[in-house]
């Protein structure tokens, strides 16, 4: 499956059926780490990207990453939905592949 573009991630948050469940506006980022071949290693959510990346600096996925991408979302809920979508559909090497938010049902081994 292809990696999601920032535009595709942004499209996830425009779905009207999620609006009643969304949180107040609080800009939140989805970050993704890729290795030198472009393989997705890890996806996460944070409101403070610089601080969170510092916290990950010793993590194996971080040390293996050659590229980090960030996508901004208007709410934490929207970012969590996007994060879970990526986990469900792209099985990052270092994420646990559980379904946390009741919005997906795929599991990868």
LOGU-400088 format. One record per atom (N, C-alpha, C, O, CB): residue in one letter; residue number from 0; x, y, z. Coordinates in Angstrom, 2 decimals, always signed. Each point is the difference from the previous one (the first is absolute). Glycine has a CB too. Layout:
BEGIN
[rec A NUM [X Y Z]]
...
***
This chain:
BEGIN
[rec X 0 [+0.83 -1.18 +0.00]]
[rec X 0 [-0.83 +1.18 +0.00]]
[rec X 0 [+0.88 +1.24 +0.00]]
[rec X 0 [+1.03 +0.03 +0.67]]
[rec X 0 [-2.86 -1.27 +0.54]]
[rec X 1 [+1.44 +2.27 -1.94]]
[rec X 1 [+0.76 +1.23 -0.09]]
[rec X 1 [-0.04 +0.78 +1.31]]
[rec X 1 [-0.96 -0.11 +0.77]]
[rec X 1 [+0.49 +0.19 -3.22]]
[rec X 2 [+1.51 +0.69 +2.69]]
[rec X 2 [+0.01 +0.89 +1.16]]
[rec X 2 [-0.99 +1.12 -0.24]]
[rec X 2 [-0.23 +0.41 -1.15]]
[rec X 2 [+2.65 -0.96 +1.64]]
[rec X 3 [-3.03 +1.05 +0.58]]
[rec X 3 [-0.93 +1.12 -0.11]]
[rec X 3 [+0.76 +1.30 -0.20]]
[rec X 3 [+1.05 +0.22 +0.60]]
[rec X 3 [-2.69 -1.43 +0.84]]
[rec X 4 [+1.10 +2.05 -2.29]]
[rec X 4 [+0.55 +1.34 -0.14]]
[rec X 4 [-0.59 +0.89 +1.08]]
[rec X 4 [-0.98 -0.38 +0.64]]
[rec X 4 [+1.28 +0.07 -3.14]]
[rec X 5 [+0.29 +1.47 +2.71]]
[rec X 5 [-0.58 +0.94 +0.96]]
[rec X 5 [-1.42 +0.37 -0.39]]
[rec X 5 [-0.85 +0.18 +0.87]]
[rec X 5 [+3.14 +0.72 -0.38]]
[rec X 6 [-2.57 -0.79 -1.79]]
[rec X 6 [-1.34 +0.33 -0.46]]
[rec X 6 [-1.00 -1.11 +0.37]]
[rec X 6 [-1.13 +0.29 +0.38]]
[rec X 6 [+2.13 +1.06 -2.26]]
[rec X 7 [-0.58 -2.60 +1.76]]
[rec X 7 [-0.88 -1.11 +0.37]]
[rec X 7 [-0.26 -0.01 +1.50]]
[rec X 7 [-1.12 -0.25 +0.44]]
[rec X 7 [+1.98 -1.07 -2.39]]
[rec X 8 [+0.19 +1.58 +2.73]]
[rec X 8 [-0.20 +0.07 +1.45]]
[rec X 8 [-0.94 +1.14 +0.35]]
[rec X 8 [-0.88 -0.15 +0.84]]
[rec X 8 [+3.17 -0.80 -0.46]]
[rec X 9 [-2.11 +2.10 -1.03]]
[rec X 9 [-0.89 +1.13 +0.24]]
[rec X 9 [-1.44 -0.34 -0.34]]
[rec X 9 [-0.92 +0.43 +0.69]]
[rec X 9 [+2.81 +1.13 -1.15]]
[rec X 10 [-2.10 -2.34 -0.61]]
[rec X 10 [-1.35 -0.37 -0.41]]
[rec X 10 [-0.70 -0.84 +1.07]]
[rec X 10 [-1.22 +0.03 +0.10]]
[rec X 10 [+1.97 +0.04 -2.49]]
[rec X 11 [+0.01 -0.81 +3.17]]
[rec X 11 [-0.61 -0.81 +1.05]]
[rec X 11 [-0.75 +0.85 +1.01]]
[rec X 11 [-1.01 -0.45 +0.56]]
[rec X 11 [+2.83 -1.21 -0.85]]
[rec X 12 [-1.36 +2.86 +0.53]]
[rec X 12 [-0.63 +0.83 +1.04]]
[rec X 12 [-1.15 +0.82 -0.53]]
[rec X 12 [-0.66 +0.69 +0.79]]
[rec X 12 [+2.82 -0.60 +0.36]]
[rec X 13 [-2.43 -0.13 -2.43]]
[rec X 13 [-1.12 +0.77 -0.54]]
[rec X 13 [-1.29 -0.81 -0.05]]
[rec X 13 [-1.03 +0.52 -0.42]]
[rec X 13 [+2.67 +0.80 -0.91]]
[rec X 14 [-1.59 -2.56 +1.72]]
[rec X 14 [-1.21 -0.83 -0.02]]
[rec X 14 [-0.98 +0.49 +1.06]]
[rec X 14 [+0.31 +0.04 +1.19]]
[rec X 14 [+1.03 -2.02 -2.00]]
[rec X 15 [-2.51 +2.35 +0.37]]
[rec X 15 [-0.99 +0.62 +0.88]]
[rec X 15 [-0.50 -0.93 +1.10]]
[rec X 15 [-0.42 +0.48 +1.06]]
[rec X 15 [-0.26 +0.94 -2.98]]
[rec X 16 [+0.71 -2.72 +1.71]]
[rec X 16 [-0.52 -0.91 +1.03]]
[rec X 16 [+0.83 +0.02 +1.28]]
[rec X 16 [-0.48 -0.46 +1.04]]
[rec X 16 [-0.40 -0.97 -2.85]]
[rec X 17 [+2.09 +1.95 +1.77]]
[rec X 17 [+0.82 +0.06 +1.20]]
[rec X 17 [-0.22 +1.27 +0.81]]
[rec X 17 [+0.42 +0.08 +1.15]]
[rec X 17 [+1.25 -1.47 -2.33]]
[rec X 18 [-2.31 +2.40 +0.59]]
[rec X 18 [-0.12 +1.29 +0.66]]
[rec X 18 [-0.64 -0.07 +1.39]]
[rec X 18 [+0.50 +0.67 +0.91]]
[rec X 18 [-0.67 +0.32 -3.16]]
[rec X 19 [-0.90 -1.76 +2.46]]
[rec X 19 [-0.59 -0.01 +1.35]]
[rec X 19 [+0.92 -0.57 +1.08]]
[rec X 19 [-0.20 +0.26 +1.18]]
[rec X 19 [-2.00 -0.48 -2.28]]
[rec X 20 [+3.21 -0.54 +0.69]]
[rec X 20 [+0.88 -0.64 +0.96]]
[rec X 20 [+1.32 +0.73 +0.18]]
[rec X 20 [+0.86 -0.42 +0.78]]
[rec X 20 [-1.92 -1.72 -1.39]]
[rec X 21 [+1.22 +3.23 -0.14]]
[rec X 21 [+1.30 +0.66 +0.00]]
[rec X 21 [+0.19 +0.85 +1.24]]
[rec X 21 [-0.96 +0.43 +0.65]]
[rec X 21 [+0.92 -0.43 -3.12]]
[rec X 22 [+1.30 +0.24 +2.79]]
[rec X 22 [+0.39 +0.81 +1.14]]
[rec X 22 [+0.09 +1.46 -0.43]]
[rec X 22 [-0.04 +0.31 -1.19]]
[rec X 22 [+1.30 -2.25 +2.20]]
[rec X 23 [-1.16 +2.83 -0.04]]
[rec X 23 [+0.18 +1.41 -0.35]]
[rec X 23 [+1.28 +0.18 -0.83]]
[rec X 23 [+0.89 -0.84 +0.02]]
[rec X 23 [-2.11 +1.54 +2.08]]
[rec X 24 [+1.27 +0.40 -2.80]]
[rec X 24 [+1.18 +0.26 -0.82]]
[rec X 24 [+1.25 +0.02 +0.86]]
[rec X 24 [+0.10 +0.79 +0.94]]
[rec X 24 [-1.49 +0.52 -2.55]]
[rec X 25 [+2.31 -2.16 +1.29]]
[rec X 25 [+1.30 -0.07 +0.65]]
[rec X 25 [+0.96 -0.60 -1.01]]
[rec X 25 [+0.14 -1.23 -0.08]]
[rec X 25 [-1.15 +0.98 +2.43]]
[rec X 26 [+1.69 +1.10 -3.12]]
[rec X 26 [+0.87 -0.52 -1.05]]
[rec X 26 [+0.91 -1.12 +0.51]]
[rec X 26 [+0.67 +0.14 +1.02]]
[rec X 26 [-0.73 +2.11 -2.11]]
[rec X 27 [+0.05 -3.35 +0.36]]
[rec X 27 [+0.74 -1.20 +0.38]]
[rec X 27 [+0.64 -0.57 -1.26]]
[rec X 27 [-0.55 +0.10 -1.09]]
[rec X 27 [-1.03 -0.59 +3.04]]
[rec X 28 [+2.75 -0.11 -1.78]]
[rec X 28 [+0.77 -0.51 -1.12]]
[rec X 28 [+0.06 -1.52 +0.00]]
[rec X 28 [+0.07 -0.63 +1.05]]
[rec X 28 [+1.28 +2.72 -1.02]]
[rec X 29 [-1.39 -2.65 -1.23]]
[rec X 29 [+0.32 -1.41 -0.21]]
[rec X 29 [+1.40 +0.00 -0.60]]
[rec X 29 [+0.26 +0.68 -0.99]]
[rec X 29 [-2.72 -1.41 +0.64]]
[rec X 30 [+3.35 -0.03 +0.95]]
[rec X 30 [+1.36 -0.08 -0.51]]
[rec X 30 [+0.30 -1.43 -0.42]]
[rec X 30 [-0.48 -0.96 +0.60]]
[rec X 30 [+1.21 +2.88 +0.87]]
[rec X 31 [+0.08 -2.03 -2.54]]
[rec X 31 [+0.32 -1.30 -0.56]]
[rec X 31 [+1.49 -0.08 -0.26]]
[rec X 31 [+0.60 +0.93 -0.55]]
[rec X 31 [-2.89 -1.11 -0.49]]
[rec X 32 [+2.90 -0.94 +1.43]]
[rec X 32 [+1.42 -0.23 -0.25]]
[rec X 32 [+0.18 -1.08 -1.04]]
[rec X 32 [-0.65 -1.05 +0.05]]
[rec X 32 [+1.19 +1.74 +2.29]]
[rec X 33 [+0.35 -0.43 -3.30]]
[rec X 33 [+0.26 -0.93 -1.10]]
[rec X 33 [+1.48 -0.36 -0.05]]
[rec X 33 [+0.86 +0.82 +0.31]]
[rec X 33 [-2.78 +0.15 -1.59]]
[rec X 34 [+2.20 -2.20 +0.88]]
[rec X 34 [+1.41 -0.39 -0.17]]
[rec X 34 [+0.50 +0.43 -1.37]]
[rec X 34 [-0.72 +0.65 -0.76]]
[rec X 34 [+0.40 -2.61 +2.32]]
[rec X 35 [+1.56 +1.58 -1.89]]
[rec X 35 [+0.62 +0.43 -1.25]]
[rec X 35 [-0.69 -0.55 -1.24]]
[rec X 35 [+0.17 +0.55 -1.09]]
[rec X 35 [+1.97 -0.40 +2.31]]
[rec X 36 [-2.90 -1.23 -1.08]]
[rec X 36 [-0.72 -0.57 -1.14]]
[rec X 36 [-1.41 +0.56 -0.14]]
[rec X 36 [-0.71 -0.33 -0.95]]
[rec X 36 [+2.06 -1.74 +1.22]]
[rec X 37 [-1.75 +2.92 +0.69]]
[rec X 37 [-1.35 +0.55 -0.02]]
[rec X 37 [-1.00 -0.80 +0.79]]
[rec X 37 [-1.19 +0.31 +0.00]]
[rec X 37 [+1.71 +0.61 -2.19]]
[rec X 38 [-0.06 -1.96 +2.87]]
[rec X 38 [-0.91 -0.81 +0.82]]
[rec X 38 [-0.42 +0.79 +1.23]]
[rec X 38 [+0.82 +0.63 +0.67]]
[rec X 38 [+0.29 -2.76 -1.47]]
[rec X 39 [-2.41 +2.10 +1.09]]
[rec X 39 [-0.52 +0.69 +1.17]]
[rec X 39 [+0.39 -0.77 +1.25]]
[rec X 39 [-0.35 -1.17 +0.14]]
[rec X 39 [-1.57 +2.11 -1.49]]
[rec X 40 [+2.63 -0.28 +2.25]]
[rec X 40 [+0.46 -0.64 +1.23]]
[rec X 40 [-0.92 +0.28 +1.18]]
[rec X 40 [-0.23 -0.87 +0.83]]
[rec X 40 [+2.54 +1.05 -1.68]]
[rec X 41 [-2.83 +1.04 +0.92]]
[rec X 41 [-0.76 +0.39 +1.18]]
[rec X 41 [-0.91 +1.18 -0.33]]
[rec X 41 [+0.36 +0.86 -0.81]]
[rec X 41 [+1.49 -1.69 +2.31]]
[rec X 42 [-3.01 +0.86 -0.88]]
[rec X 42 [-0.91 +1.14 -0.10]]
[rec X 42 [-0.44 +0.34 +1.41]]
[rec X 42 [-0.25 -0.89 +0.82]]
[rec X 42 [-0.54 +0.24 -3.17]]
[rec X 43 [+0.68 +1.95 +2.64]]
[rec X 43 [-0.41 +0.45 +1.32]]
[rec X 43 [-0.75 +1.31 -0.08]]
[rec X 43 [-0.11 +0.60 -1.07]]
[rec X 43 [+2.06 -1.76 +2.06]]
[rec X 44 [-2.47 +1.60 +0.16]]
[rec X 44 [-0.79 +1.23 +0.11]]
[rec X 44 [+0.59 +0.85 +1.11]]
[rec X 44 [+0.40 -0.52 +1.04]]
[rec X 44 [-2.50 -0.64 -1.88]]
[rec X 45 [+2.14 +2.47 +0.62]]
[rec X 45 [+0.48 +0.90 +1.03]]
[rec X 45 [-0.51 +1.41 -0.24]]
[rec X 45 [-0.30 +0.38 -1.13]]
[rec X 45 [+2.34 -1.79 +1.42]]
[rec X 46 [-2.15 +2.18 +0.79]]
[rec X 46 [-0.30 +1.43 -0.12]]
[rec X 46 [+1.30 +0.81 +0.02]]
[rec X 46 [+0.00 +1.18 -0.35]]
[rec X 46 [-2.23 -1.54 +1.47]]
[rec X 47 [+3.32 -0.27 -0.72]]
[rec X 47 [+1.29 +0.68 +0.10]]
[rec X 47 [+1.06 -0.81 -0.74]]
[rec X 47 [+0.73 -0.78 +0.62]]
[rec X 47 [-1.40 +1.79 +1.61]]
[rec X 48 [+0.76 -0.83 -3.55]]
[rec X 48 [+0.91 -0.84 -0.80]]
[rec X 48 [+1.45 +0.02 +0.45]]
[rec X 48 [+0.63 -1.05 +0.10]]
[rec X 48 [-2.15 +1.46 -1.98]]
[rec X 49 [+2.06 +0.76 +2.15]]
[rec X 49 [+1.42 +0.06 +0.36]]
[rec X 49 [+0.28 -0.76 +1.29]]
[rec X 49 [+0.99 -0.74 +0.09]]
[rec X 49 [-0.83 +2.96 -1.23]]
[rec X 50 [-1.01 -2.05 +2.14]]
[rec X 50 [+0.18 -0.70 +1.27]]
[rec X 50 [-0.15 -1.51 -0.18]]
[rec X 50 [+0.78 -0.77 +0.55]]
[rec X 50 [-1.64 +2.80 +0.66]]
[rec X 51 [-0.14 -2.43 -1.97]]
[rec X 51 [-0.25 -1.44 -0.18]]
[rec X 51 [+1.15 -0.67 -0.74]]
[rec X 51 [+0.38 -1.12 +0.35]]
[rec X 51 [-2.85 +1.57 -0.37]]
[rec X 52 [+3.02 +0.20 -0.97]]
[rec X 52 [+1.12 -0.58 -0.74]]
[rec X 52 [+1.22 -0.15 +0.92]]
[rec X 52 [+0.71 -0.99 -0.08]]
[rec X 52 [-1.57 +2.01 -2.07]]
[rec X 53 [+1.09 -0.04 +3.01]]
[rec X 53 [+1.09 -0.13 +0.98]]
[rec X 53 [-0.22 -1.21 +0.89]]
[rec X 53 [+0.94 -0.73 +0.32]]
[rec X 53 [-0.60 +3.22 -0.35]]
[rec X 54 [-1.59 -2.72 +0.43]]
[rec X 54 [-0.32 -1.15 +0.85]]
[rec X 54 [+0.24 -1.32 -0.72]]
[rec X 54 [+0.33 -1.01 +0.63]]
[rec X 54 [-2.03 +2.40 +0.57]]
[rec X 55 [+1.55 -1.39 -2.51]]
[rec X 55 [+0.19 -1.23 -0.80]]
[rec X 55 [+1.45 -0.20 -0.42]]
[rec X 55 [+0.31 -1.03 -0.60]]
[rec X 55 [-2.64 +1.27 -0.21]]
[rec X 56 [+3.22 +0.68 +1.10]]
[rec X 56 [+1.34 -0.04 -0.57]]
[rec X 56 [+0.76 -1.29 +0.28]]
[rec X 56 [+0.89 -0.36 -0.78]]
[rec X 56 [-0.86 +2.80 +1.01]]
[rec X 57 [-0.33 -3.13 +0.84]]
[rec X 57 [+0.68 -1.26 +0.29]]
[rec X 57 [-0.71 -1.23 -0.52]]
[rec X 57 [+0.51 -1.11 +0.11]]
[rec X 57 [+0.37 +2.20 +1.88]]
[rec X 58 [-2.06 -0.90 -2.56]]
[rec X 58 [-0.80 -1.13 -0.48]]
[rec X 58 [+0.61 -0.62 -1.26]]
[rec X 58 [+0.60 +0.69 -0.82]]
[rec X 58 [-2.64 +0.38 +1.79]]
[rec X 59 [+1.88 -2.35 -1.09]]
[rec X 59 [+0.56 -0.71 -1.15]]
[rec X 59 [-0.54 +0.53 -1.32]]
[rec X 59 [+0.75 +0.20 -0.94]]
[rec X 59 [-0.49 -2.23 +2.38]]
[rec X 60 [-1.59 +2.26 -1.50]]
[rec X 60 [-0.59 +0.49 -1.25]]
[rec X 60 [+0.60 +1.35 -0.37]]
[rec X 60 [+0.22 +0.28 -1.18]]
[rec X 60 [-2.35 -1.52 +1.68]]
[rec X 61 [+2.40 +2.07 +0.50]]
[rec X 61 [+0.55 +1.33 -0.27]]
[rec X 61 [+1.42 -0.09 -0.55]]
[rec X 61 [+0.36 +0.71 -0.94]]
[rec X 61 [-1.80 +0.23 +2.77]]
[rec X 62 [+2.22 -1.82 -1.25]]
[rec X 62 [+1.38 -0.18 -0.46]]
[rec X 62 [+0.06 -0.56 -1.43]]
[rec X 62 [+0.94 +0.29 -0.74]]
[rec X 62 [-0.24 -0.66 +3.12]]
[rec X 63 [-1.69 -0.42 -2.75]]
[rec X 63 [-0.05 -0.58 -1.35]]
[rec X 63 [-0.61 +0.94 -1.02]]
[rec X 63 [+0.10 -0.25 -1.20]]
[rec X 63 [-0.26 -1.98 +2.25]]
[rec X 64 [-0.48 +3.31 -0.61]]
[rec X 64 [-0.70 +0.90 -0.90]]
[rec X 64 [+0.96 +0.90 -0.77]]
[rec X 64 [+0.94 +0.57 +0.55]]
[rec X 64 [-2.88 -0.61 +0.99]]
[rec X 65 [+1.67 +0.14 -2.82]]
[rec X 65 [+0.73 +0.91 -0.87]]
[rec X 65 [-0.83 +1.24 -0.30]]
[rec X 65 [+0.54 +1.03 -0.41]]
[rec X 65 [+0.69 -2.96 -0.59]]
[rec X 66 [-2.55 +1.83 +1.21]]
[rec X 66 [-0.89 +1.11 -0.32]]
[rec X 66 [-1.16 +0.02 +0.99]]
[rec X 66 [-0.54 -1.05 +0.35]]
[rec X 66 [+1.17 +0.93 -2.79]]
[rec X 67 [-1.00 +1.31 +2.89]]
[rec X 67 [-1.18 +0.20 +0.83]]
[rec X 67 [-0.95 +0.93 -0.73]]
[rec X 67 [+0.42 +1.03 -0.53]]
[rec X 67 [+0.91 -1.39 +2.65]]
[rec X 68 [-2.61 +0.00 -2.16]]
[rec X 68 [-1.03 +0.84 -0.60]]
[rec X 68 [-1.00 +0.39 +1.07]]
[rec X 68 [-0.28 -0.78 +0.92]]
[rec X 68 [+0.58 -0.33 -3.16]]
[rec X 69 [-0.83 +2.32 +2.13]]
[rec X 69 [-1.00 +0.49 +0.94]]
[rec X 69 [-1.21 +0.50 -0.77]]
[rec X 69 [+0.14 +0.66 -1.04]]
[rec X 69 [+1.66 -0.03 +2.70]]
[rec X 70 [-2.99 -0.94 -1.16]]
[rec X 70 [-1.24 +0.53 -0.56]]
[rec X 70 [-0.79 +0.60 +1.16]]
[rec X 70 [-0.18 -0.65 +1.03]]
[rec X 70 [+0.14 -1.07 -2.93]]
[rec X 71 [-0.43 +2.95 +1.73]]
[rec X 71 [-0.75 +0.68 +1.06]]
[rec X 71 [-1.49 -0.23 -0.19]]
[rec X 71 [-0.51 +0.04 -1.11]]
[rec X 71 [+2.31 +1.69 +1.31]]
[rec X 72 [-2.50 -1.98 +0.92]]
[rec X 72 [-1.44 -0.20 +0.02]]
[rec X 72 [-0.63 +1.00 +0.96]]
[rec X 72 [+0.65 +0.43 +0.95]]
[rec X 72 [-0.37 -2.89 -1.51]]
[rec X 73 [-1.53 +2.83 +0.34]]
[rec X 73 [-0.61 +1.03 +0.83]]
[rec X 73 [-0.35 -0.44 +1.42]]
[rec X 73 [-0.14 +0.83 +0.90]]
[rec X 73 [-0.74 +0.11 -2.98]]
[rec X 74 [+0.75 -2.24 +2.28]]
[rec X 74 [-0.36 -0.51 +1.33]]
[rec X 74 [+0.78 -1.27 +0.30]]
[rec X 74 [+0.51 -0.66 -0.90]]
[rec X 74 [-2.80 +1.65 +0.69]]
[rec X 75 [+2.38 -1.30 +1.49]]
[rec X 75 [+0.67 -1.24 +0.40]]
[rec X 75 [-0.76 -1.22 -0.51]]
[rec X 75 [+0.61 -0.96 -0.47]]
[rec X 75 [+0.29 +2.11 +2.52]]
[rec X 76 [-2.21 -1.12 -1.97]]
[rec X 76 [-0.82 -1.12 -0.47]]
[rec X 76 [+0.28 -0.28 -1.48]]
[rec X 76 [+0.15 -1.16 -0.39]]
[rec X 76 [-1.93 +1.74 +2.08]]
[rec X 77 [+1.85 +0.46 -2.50]]
[rec X 77 [+0.28 -0.18 -1.42]]
[rec X 77 [+1.37 -0.63 -0.20]]
[rec X 77 [+0.17 -0.88 -0.85]]
[rec X 77 [-1.63 +2.85 +0.31]]
[rec X 78 [+2.44 -1.52 +1.31]]
[rec X 78 [+1.35 -0.56 -0.11]]
[rec X 78 [+0.02 -1.46 +0.42]]
[rec X 78 [+0.68 -0.82 -0.62]]
[rec X 78 [+0.30 +3.09 +1.05]]
[rec X 79 [-1.71 -2.61 +0.62]]
[rec X 79 [-0.05 -1.39 +0.46]]
[rec X 79 [-0.66 -0.91 -1.04]]
[rec X 79 [+0.42 -1.14 -0.19]]
[rec X 79 [-0.52 +1.95 +2.56]]
[rec X 80 [-0.92 -0.30 -3.04]]
[rec X 80 [-0.65 -0.77 -1.06]]
[rec X 80 [+0.98 -0.25 -1.14]]
[rec X 80 [+0.10 -1.12 -0.51]]
[rec X 80 [-2.33 +2.12 +1.12]]
[rec X 81 [+2.96 +0.03 -0.99]]
[rec X 81 [+0.99 -0.15 -1.08]]
[rec X 81 [+1.10 -0.97 +0.40]]
[rec X 81 [+0.42 -0.84 -0.79]]
[rec X 81 [-0.91 +3.17 +0.01]]
[rec X 82 [+0.96 -2.21 +2.03]]
[rec X 82 [+1.04 -0.90 +0.48]]
[rec X 82 [-0.48 -1.45 -0.06]]
[rec X 82 [+0.72 -0.87 -0.49]]
[rec X 82 [+0.16 +2.68 +2.00]]
[rec X 83 [-2.08 -2.08 -1.02]]
[rec X 83 [-0.49 -1.37 +0.00]]
[rec X 83 [-0.22 -0.52 -1.41]]
[rec X 83 [+0.23 -1.18 -0.27]]
[rec X 83 [-1.31 +1.61 +2.47]]
[rec X 84 [+0.65 +0.44 -3.11]]
[rec X 84 [-0.16 -0.40 -1.39]]
[rec X 84 [+1.34 -0.45 -0.58]]
[rec X 84 [+0.08 -1.02 -0.68]]
[rec X 84 [-1.99 +2.64 +0.43]]
[rec X 85 [+2.95 -0.86 +0.53]]
[rec X 85 [+1.34 -0.37 -0.50]]
[rec X 85 [+0.45 -1.32 +0.61]]
[rec X 85 [+0.52 -0.86 -0.71]]
[rec X 85 [+0.05 +3.31 +0.42]]
[rec X 86 [-0.76 -2.62 +1.59]]
[rec X 86 [+0.38 -1.26 +0.66]]
[rec X 86 [-0.76 -1.17 -0.60]]
[rec X 86 [+0.59 -1.03 -0.31]]
[rec X 86 [-0.09 +2.28 +2.43]]
[rec X 87 [-1.81 -1.09 -2.29]]
[rec X 87 [-0.83 -1.09 -0.54]]
[rec X 87 [+0.36 -0.37 -1.43]]
[rec X 87 [-0.03 -1.18 -0.36]]
[rec X 87 [-1.79 +1.93 +1.86]]
[rec X 88 [+2.17 +0.24 -2.30]]
[rec X 88 [+0.17 -0.22 -1.43]]
[rec X 88 [+1.44 -0.11 -0.47]]
[rec X 88 [+0.25 -0.45 -1.12]]
[rec X 88 [-2.35 +1.63 +0.85]]
[rec X 89 [+3.05 -0.77 +1.10]]
[rec X 89 [+1.40 +0.01 -0.44]]
[rec X 89 [+0.92 -0.76 +0.94]]
[rec X 89 [+1.18 -0.16 -0.30]]
[rec X 89 [-1.62 +2.33 -0.77]]
[rec X 90 [-0.07 -2.64 +2.19]]
[rec X 90 [+0.75 -0.85 +0.93]]
[rec X 90 [+1.43 +0.46 +0.23]]
[rec X 90 [+0.94 -0.71 -0.35]]
[rec X 90 [-2.35 -1.16 -0.39]]
[rec X 91 [+1.60 +3.05 +1.33]]
[rec X 91 [+1.37 +0.47 +0.27]]
[rec X 91 [+0.76 -1.03 +0.84]]
[rec X 91 [-0.56 -0.62 +0.91]]
[rec X 91 [-0.21 +3.01 -1.03]]
[rec X 92 [+2.03 -2.55 -0.19]]
[rec X 92 [+0.83 -1.03 +0.62]]
[rec X 92 [-0.01 +0.06 +1.52]]
[rec X 92 [-0.03 -1.04 +0.66]]
[rec X 92 [+1.46 +1.09 -2.68]]
[rec X 93 [-1.40 +1.14 +2.61]]
[rec X 93 [+0.15 +0.12 +1.44]]
[rec X 93 [-1.25 +0.43 +0.76]]
[rec X 93 [+0.07 +0.22 +1.21]]
[rec X 93 [+2.27 +0.31 -1.68]]
[rec X 94 [-3.47 -0.39 -0.19]]
[rec X 94 [-1.24 +0.27 +0.72]]
[rec X 94 [-0.66 -1.31 +0.40]]
[rec X 94 [+0.12 -1.00 -0.71]]
[rec X 94 [-0.42 +3.17 -0.55]]
[rec X 95 [-0.38 -2.14 +2.39]]
[rec X 95 [-0.87 -1.14 +0.28]]
[rec X 95 [-1.21 +0.19 -0.90]]
[rec X 95 [-0.44 +1.13 -0.21]]
[rec X 95 [+1.24 -1.41 +2.67]]
[rec X 96 [-1.33 -0.79 -2.97]]
[rec X 96 [-1.04 +0.11 -1.01]]
[rec X 96 [-1.38 -0.26 +0.56]]
[rec X 96 [-0.84 -0.64 -0.63]]
[rec X 96 [+2.50 -0.06 -1.06]]
[rec X 97 [-1.89 +1.21 +2.89]]
[rec X 97 [-1.31 -0.16 +0.61]]
[rec X 97 [-0.96 +1.05 -0.54]]
[rec X 97 [+0.42 +1.03 -0.54]]
[rec X 97 [+0.64 -1.99 +2.61]]
[rec X 98 [-2.32 +0.71 -1.92]]
[rec X 98 [-1.03 +0.94 -0.41]]
[rec X 98 [-0.47 +0.71 +1.27]]
[rec X 98 [-0.72 -0.59 +0.81]]
[rec X 98 [-0.01 -0.83 -2.84]]
[rec X 99 [+1.13 +2.67 +2.18]]
[rec X 99 [-0.27 +0.71 +1.25]]
[rec X 99 [-1.29 +0.79 +0.00]]
[rec X 99 [-0.63 +0.13 +1.05]]
[rec X 99 [+3.04 +0.00 -0.77]]
[rec X 100 [-2.83 +0.40 -1.39]]
[rec X 100 [-1.06 +1.00 +0.01]]
[rec X 100 [-1.30 -0.51 -0.58]]
[rec X 100 [-0.92 +0.79 -0.19]]
[rec X 100 [+2.65 +0.94 +0.03]]
[rec X 101 [-1.83 -3.03 -0.12]]
[rec X 101 [-1.24 -0.54 -0.53]]
[rec X 101 [-0.31 +0.50 -1.41]]
[rec X 101 [-1.17 +0.02 -0.40]]
[rec X 101 [+0.34 -0.17 +2.72]]
[rec X 102 [+1.85 +0.54 -3.06]]
[rec X 102 [-0.25 +0.52 -1.33]]
[rec X 102 [+0.59 -0.89 -1.08]]
[rec X 102 [-0.14 +0.29 -1.19]]
[rec X 102 [+0.11 +1.99 +2.15]]
[rec X 103 [+0.68 -3.33 -0.57]]
[rec X 103 [+0.59 -0.90 -0.98]]
[rec X 103 [-0.11 -1.42 +0.49]]
[rec X 103 [-0.29 -0.23 +1.18]]
[rec X 103 [+1.86 +2.02 -1.95]]
[rec X 104 [-1.35 -2.72 -0.11]]
[rec X 104 [-0.08 -1.39 +0.44]]
[rec X 104 [+1.07 -0.88 -0.60]]
[rec X 104 [-0.03 -1.22 +0.18]]
[rec X 104 [-2.37 +1.55 +0.10]]
[rec X 105 [+3.35 +0.24 -0.98]]
[rec X 105 [+1.05 -0.81 -0.58]]
[rec X 105 [+1.12 -0.21 +0.98]]
[rec X 105 [+0.36 +0.92 +0.74]]
[rec X 105 [-0.94 -0.08 -3.00]]
[rec X 106 [+1.13 -2.02 +2.29]]
[rec X 106 [+1.19 -0.28 +0.81]]
[rec X 106 [+1.05 -0.58 -0.90]]
[rec X 106 [-0.29 -0.80 -0.89]]
[rec X 106 [-1.08 +0.40 +2.98]]
[rec X 107 [+2.58 +0.82 -1.86]]
[rec X 107 [+1.12 -0.52 -0.77]]
[rec X 107 [+0.90 -0.77 +0.92]]
[rec X 107 [+0.13 +0.34 +1.17]]
[rec X 107 [-0.25 +1.55 -2.79]]
[rec X 108 [+0.75 -2.95 +1.10]]
[rec X 108 [+0.87 -0.80 +0.82]]
[rec X 108 [+1.42 +0.41 +0.02]]
[rec X 108 [+0.82 -0.62 +0.68]]
[rec X 108 [-2.30 -1.15 -1.12]]
***
